[in-house]
Amino acid sequence: MFVRSPGASAPGLRHGTTRPTTARDPEMNQQKQDQQKHEQLNHEQQMQGPQKHDQQNQDPQKHEQRNQEHPQHERPKHDHRKLGRELGLFDTDPLIGAGLPYWLPDGAAVRHTLEEYIRAAERRAGYRHVYSPVLGKRELYEISGHWSHYSDDMFPPMDLGGEQVVLRPSLCPHHAVIYRSRSHSYRELPLRMAELGGMYRSELSGVLGGLTRVRAIQLNDAHIFCTLDQVAGEALAALEMIRRAYEALGVTRARYRLSLPGPGGKYVAAPEMWQRSAALLTEVLDRSGLPYEAAEGEAAFYGPKIDVQVADGAGRESTLSTVQVDFHQPERFDLHYIGPDGAKHRPVMVHRSIIGSVERAVAHLIEQHGGAFPAWLAPTQVAILPISDAELPHADALARRCAELGLRAEVAGPEHGTLGARVREARLVPYQAVIGAREAVDGRVALRLCDGRRPAPLPAEEALARIGAVVDGYAHDLWDDAR
């Protein structure tokens, strides 16, 4: 969406200047027509009340029936690779390299908002955040087991001053070392450590695509160091965090999968350890009451996991979230805590990711919502549309007020076309605030919602307060008609 920043002047005009008003000025004539149509629409709304965007949606049972008749895989499909570029969210360049997308401002806004949601959810759940470097000595990954079981997916080592340094393929070895750097009492457990950190995978060029398969990954990762008795409770709490995140994001899971080892030598050879960890995760799934399917050959090399699978519009599955139980790395890094008996005991390491990689999560959200993100996640939450140049100062003031309230707003003035053209351009923005001559005088805004509804004009402060309540509550319904 091409927009005008608050305070900027229209092309060729200084802010506050006006064009001569003559019948020969087609732009001024168009603005008058826009104003007349807008006032007529406001009058009809006041006489009839707020409009519904879909008569069928007035009946919840009919709305639900329509959803059942058109399941997700039969709805129009969106390819995030095409749509993400059209919406200006991300792009790639051969000079940067394959599998290395960069984020444009609107995409960065979505990513930042998503990351902040995760950090806030983790803080509420008792996690402490850390930062760790994206490089590590080769020896670190030899200890963790990545070098012997995962080196084919890692970038080659770099020789630096007589040492070999590697771009990390995961965050867990760093977090194990951070835990080991301090002594811990049983009273500190469970110790929940989280990080949104970078990692790198040496993916082959043939499998790279958009945001779903990339070489540079930003991972929402966490590791819980706990006693054996605490494992089930922590895993259940992680599954609940995943459920709440999916609800806020509007993500529909395809299924839960208990990922177990398969034949071959890519797994740590410790049968007793595998049996213990698989039994724990099976207990967690049974206690949760969630339906799941067991799948051999899908485990991590160090332990089994619960994977939350999602599907794209074509029905292709991928793993978005995961919970894993790990007895292997605590032993490899000689992790321990001091128990109530004063002796050293080995903790269990629970790996947990709520949204997996940020790249894959955003790719799925683009396709799930077709670019019409939930209001709290949308890159632009309010598109402010002044009908004519005369309303530009009021539009700029409203944009500044949005910024003060933490709402992402942009002004699209008449220099960007007729009101109808600007409405169409901003069709994916959750809220369009139209300001005509009457609204400017009364301090009101006429809202258009991207779901098609048009509430009656409201005082600007009341409208922004109601929008803010939707955003703060991570709600999916853009407007409460009962208020």
Secondary structure as GFF3:
##gff-version 3
##sequence-region A 1 483
A	DSSP	alpha_helix	26	48	.	.	.	ID=ss1
A	DSSP	three_ten_helix	55	58	.	.	.	ID=ss2
A	DSSP	alpha_helix	60	69	.	.	.	ID=ss3
A	DSSP	three_ten_helix	72	74	.	.	.	ID=ss4
A	DSSP	alpha_helix	80	86	.	.	.	ID=ss5
A	DSSP	beta_strand	90	91	.	.	.	ID=ss6
A	DSSP	beta_strand	102	103	.	.	.	ID=ss7
A	DSSP	alpha_helix	105	124	.	.	.	ID=ss8
A	DSSP	beta_strand	128	129	.	.	.	ID=ss9
A	DSSP	beta_strand	135	137	.	.	.	ID=ss10
A	DSSP	alpha_helix	138	144	.	.	.	ID=ss11
A	DSSP	alpha_helix	146	150	.	.	.	ID=ss12
A	DSSP	three_ten_helix	151	153	.	.	.	ID=ss13
A	DSSP	beta_strand	158	160	.	.	.	ID=ss14
A	DSSP	beta_strand	163	167	.	.	.	ID=ss15
A	DSSP	alpha_helix	172	180	.	.	.	ID=ss16
A	DSSP	three_ten_helix	186	188	.	.	.	ID=ss17
A	DSSP	beta_strand	191	200	.	.	.	ID=ss18
A	DSSP	three_ten_helix	205	207	.	.	.	ID=ss19
A	DSSP	beta_strand	216	226	.	.	.	ID=ss20
A	DSSP	three_ten_helix	228	230	.	.	.	ID=ss21
A	DSSP	alpha_helix	231	249	.	.	.	ID=ss22
A	DSSP	beta_strand	255	260	.	.	.	ID=ss23
A	DSSP	alpha_helix	271	288	.	.	.	ID=ss24
A	DSSP	beta_strand	292	296	.	.	.	ID=ss25
A	DSSP	beta_strand	305	311	.	.	.	ID=ss26
A	DSSP	beta_strand	317	326	.	.	.	ID=ss27
A	DSSP	alpha_helix	328	332	.	.	.	ID=ss28
A	DSSP	beta_strand	337	338	.	.	.	ID=ss29
A	DSSP	beta_strand	344	345	.	.	.	ID=ss30
A	DSSP	beta_strand	348	353	.	.	.	ID=ss31
A	DSSP	alpha_helix	358	369	.	.	.	ID=ss32
A	DSSP	beta_strand	382	386	.	.	.	ID=ss33
A	DSSP	three_ten_helix	389	391	.	.	.	ID=ss34
A	DSSP	alpha_helix	392	404	.	.	.	ID=ss35
A	DSSP	beta_strand	409	411	.	.	.	ID=ss36
A	DSSP	three_ten_helix	414	416	.	.	.	ID=ss37
A	DSSP	alpha_helix	419	425	.	.	.	ID=ss38
A	DSSP	beta_strand	431	435	.	.	.	ID=ss39
A	DSSP	alpha_helix	437	442	.	.	.	ID=ss40
A	DSSP	beta_strand	444	449	.	.	.	ID=ss41
A	DSSP	beta_strand	458	459	.	.	.	ID=ss42
A	DSSP	alpha_helix	460	472	.	.	.	ID=ss43
###
